[in-house]
């Protein structure tokens, strides 16, 4: 497994990305903009809950990391976070509370997890895990864990460990996460099969 993680396979966003200079830079900028838009829309598709709403954000974050790779994925998620910090309405509940105030609220730990998980999924994709259903499912599982650990820790710090932290920040999300995991495990290998078929 360690050997597999040292490979440098292309990710889906790099398919057909040839050339150098301004054209390549422009395409990467377009991918960043598209990724930020996807993250924003996915955050707004939600089931309102307190202190953390259920959204499509985790699926978008993990999928973007796998599709973009660790480098472009990190640039995209940091751009998204930067816009949110400046007050842009990009987060699930940022229409009511925005900027740093929102980011330090109940979802703050999960937002940190988003950054870490984006890079992790990008590394897994570089190792080719997104081409196998089983490995992609495992990558999604690890990615979700990376999101939950800082998310739950921050909830505990913010509200106190005597509160039902797991009930607030973990149990309500597990069924939805399992569905998203299965969807990604199907979609990414299928996309690679389509790429291989297109190449003949």
Secondary structure, 3 states (H helix, E strand, C coil): CCCHHHCCCCCHHHCCCCCCHHHHHHHHHHHHHHHHHHHHHHHHCEECCCCCCEECHHHHHHHHHHHHHHHHHHHHHHHHHHHHHCCCCCCCCCCCCCHHHHHCCCCHHHHHHHHHHHHHHHHHHHCCHHHCHHHHHHHHHHHHHHHHHHHHHHHHHHHCCCCCHHHHHCHHHHHHHHHHHHHHHHHHHHHHHHHHHHHC
